[in-house]
Each structure stands twice: as structure tokens, then as C-alpha cells.
Amino acid sequence: MSGIIGGAGSKSGVIGTTELDIEEGNFTFSIVGSGGTAGSWAQTGTTGYYRKVGPLVQFSLSGYLTNTGSYSTFLRVTGLPFVAAQEGILSISYYPSTVVDAVWRTAQIVTGQSYVLFLSGSKLDVQAPWSEITTGAYLNVGGVYPTAS
């Protein structure tokens, strides 16, 4: 791909011949509670894919929780491939929950961390409790976030 100004083979997009920093691959993640221990916890069918272009990381993950184990407190997905420089934009395509209510749910990546934090409540300002998670359903998350590396 050539830039507007630059030599053949330039991937800079505008000026020069500097190559873009592009990296992609798979990563391993875990669906966990922020408290307690794994106990008999188990997950299967987990797949994580990422593509980093410059400072932006695009990722998608899917996992199947077969046993909630002894975790407690709040729901998290740990093991993202890079630490976030600031909060990112995420979407949840399926949220397995034992609670049937009208409360909104969302997810975010916390600045300086490499995990997804789930939020709920009418103002999306309360961490989603681990106790809402049920086994036998897929959790799919995708998003984009900036990284300092």
C-alpha cells in the first residue's frame, strides 16, 4: 500500500516510508471472579484473537463456562494481550446471567490493566457480581482499546 507521498511499498498512509507496527495472534484468557479461588472452576472452548495496529488493539474472545467453582465478588475476564493506556470500547454479544431483570449491563477495560470488567445497574456504575454467572452459556466480548506499548 502506498502513501499519498512516499516510496513504493510505503504503509505510512500519508508521508514517508515508515512501516506500521502490526501484530496479530491468539491469546489465552480466563473468565474469573475478582475474589475467591478457582476451586472446581472450569472453562472450555475458549478462543481469543487480537490485532494490534500501532497503539490500537482490536480483540474478540469467546468462552464457555462449565463450572463456576469457588470464585466470588465480581465478574472479570483476565489475560488480554496488552495493558490498556485508557478505557476501551467494548461490546458483549451474550451475557449469561441467572438474573432476569431490566438492569443494563456493559463491559470496560480499566486504564492500566489487562482485564475486562463487567458493569451493571441503571447507571452502569456497579460491578456485575460473579453470582449472576451461570454455566452452560457462551460469553462473547469484542472491542478496541489503546495501549502504551
C-alpha positions as CSV (number, residue, x, y, z in Angstrom):
1,M,0.0,0.0,0.0
2,S,1.5,3.4,-0.9
3,G,1.0,6.6,1.0
4,I,0.0,9.8,-0.7
5,I,3.6,10.9,-0.6
6,G,6.3,8.3,-0.2
7,G,8.1,5.5,-1.9
8,A,6.6,2.3,-3.3
9,G,5.7,-0.1,-0.6
10,S,5.1,2.6,2.0
11,K,2.5,1.7,4.6
12,S,2.6,5.1,6.3
13,G,-0.8,6.3,4.9
14,V,0.4,9.9,4.2
15,I,4.1,10.7,4.2
16,G,7.3,8.7,4.1
17,T,8.2,5.0,4.1
18,T,7.8,4.1,7.7
19,E,6.2,0.7,8.2
20,L,3.2,0.4,10.5
21,D,3.5,-1.7,13.7
22,I,1.1,-4.5,13.0
23,E,0.9,-7.6,15.2
24,E,-1.8,-10.3,15.4
25,G,-2.4,-13.6,17.0
26,N,-4.3,-15.6,19.6
27,F,-4.3,-15.1,23.3
28,T,-5.4,-17.1,26.4
29,F,-7.9,-15.6,28.8
30,S,-9.9,-16.7,31.8
31,I,-13.4,-15.9,32.9
32,V,-13.0,-15.4,36.7
33,G,-14.3,-13.8,39.8
34,S,-12.3,-11.0,41.4
35,G,-12.4,-12.8,44.7
36,G,-12.2,-16.3,45.9
37,T,-10.3,-19.1,44.2
38,A,-10.8,-21.3,41.2
39,G,-11.9,-24.4,43.1
40,S,-13.7,-26.7,40.7
41,W,-14.0,-23.8,38.2
42,A,-13.7,-24.9,34.5
43,Q,-14.0,-23.3,31.1
44,T,-13.8,-24.8,27.6
45,G,-14.0,-23.7,24.0
46,T,-12.1,-20.5,24.8
47,T,-10.7,-18.6,21.8
48,G,-9.1,-15.2,21.9
49,Y,-7.9,-13.3,18.8
50,Y,-6.2,-9.9,18.6
51,R,-4.8,-7.5,16.0
52,K,-2.6,-4.5,17.1
53,V,-2.1,-1.7,14.6
54,G,0.1,1.0,16.1
55,P,-1.2,1.7,19.6
56,L,-4.7,0.3,19.0
57,V,-5.7,-3.3,19.9
58,Q,-8.8,-4.9,18.4
59,F,-9.8,-8.2,20.1
60,S,-12.5,-10.8,20.3
61,L,-13.0,-13.6,22.7
62,S,-15.4,-16.4,23.3
63,G,-15.6,-18.8,26.2
64,Y,-17.9,-21.4,27.7
65,L,-18.0,-21.7,31.5
66,T,-18.7,-25.3,32.6
67,N,-18.3,-24.8,36.3
68,T,-18.3,-21.6,38.3
69,G,-16.1,-23.0,41.1
70,S,-15.3,-21.1,44.2
71,Y,-14.9,-17.6,42.7
72,S,-16.8,-14.7,44.2
73,T,-17.2,-11.0,44.2
74,F,-17.2,-9.5,40.6
75,L,-17.1,-11.0,37.1
76,R,-13.9,-10.4,35.1
77,V,-12.1,-11.7,32.0
78,T,-8.4,-11.7,32.5
79,G,-5.5,-12.2,30.1
80,L,-5.9,-9.6,27.4
81,P,-2.8,-9.4,25.3
82,F,-1.8,-5.8,26.2
83,V,-2.2,-3.4,29.2
84,A,-4.7,-0.6,28.4
85,A,-3.4,3.0,28.2
86,Q,-7.0,4.2,28.8
87,E,-10.5,2.7,28.8
88,G,-11.6,1.0,25.6
89,I,-14.8,0.5,23.6
90,L,-16.4,-3.0,24.1
91,S,-19.4,-4.9,23.2
92,I,-21.0,-8.0,24.8
93,S,-22.8,-10.2,22.3
94,Y,-24.1,-12.6,25.0
95,Y,-24.2,-12.2,28.8
96,P,-25.1,-15.4,30.6
97,S,-26.9,-14.4,33.8
98,T,-29.1,-16.1,36.4
99,V,-30.9,-12.8,37.0
100,V,-33.8,-11.8,34.8
101,D,-34.3,-8.1,35.3
102,A,-34.3,-4.7,33.4
103,V,-30.8,-3.7,34.5
104,W,-28.4,-2.7,31.8
105,R,-25.0,-4.5,31.5
106,T,-21.8,-3.4,29.8
107,A,-18.1,-4.1,29.9
108,Q,-15.0,-1.9,30.0
109,I,-11.2,-2.3,30.1
110,V,-9.7,-0.4,33.1
111,T,-6.8,2.0,32.4
112,G,-3.5,0.4,33.3
113,Q,-5.0,-3.1,33.4
114,S,-5.3,-6.1,31.0
115,Y,-8.7,-7.4,32.0
116,V,-12.4,-6.8,31.1
117,L,-14.6,-5.6,34.0
118,F,-18.4,-6.0,33.7
119,L,-20.7,-3.3,35.0
120,S,-24.4,-3.3,35.7
121,G,-27.1,-1.1,37.2
122,S,-29.3,1.7,35.9
123,K,-26.2,4.0,35.5
124,L,-23.8,1.2,34.6
125,D,-21.7,2.1,37.6
126,V,-21.9,-1.1,39.7
127,Q,-19.6,-4.1,39.1
128,A,-21.5,-7.1,38.0
129,P,-21.5,-9.8,40.7
130,W,-20.0,-13.3,40.0
131,S,-23.1,-14.8,41.4
132,E,-25.1,-13.7,38.3
133,I,-23.0,-16.0,36.1
134,T,-24.4,-19.4,35.1
135,T,-22.8,-22.3,33.5
136,G,-23.7,-23.7,30.1
137,A,-23.6,-20.5,28.1
138,Y,-21.0,-18.7,25.9
139,L,-19.7,-15.3,26.8
140,N,-18.6,-13.3,23.7
141,V,-16.8,-10.0,24.0
142,G,-15.1,-7.8,21.4
143,G,-13.6,-4.3,21.4
144,V,-10.9,-1.8,20.7
145,Y,-8.6,-0.2,23.2
146,P,-5.4,1.9,23.1
147,T,-2.1,0.6,24.6
148,A,1.1,2.3,25.5
149,S,3.3,-0.5,24.1
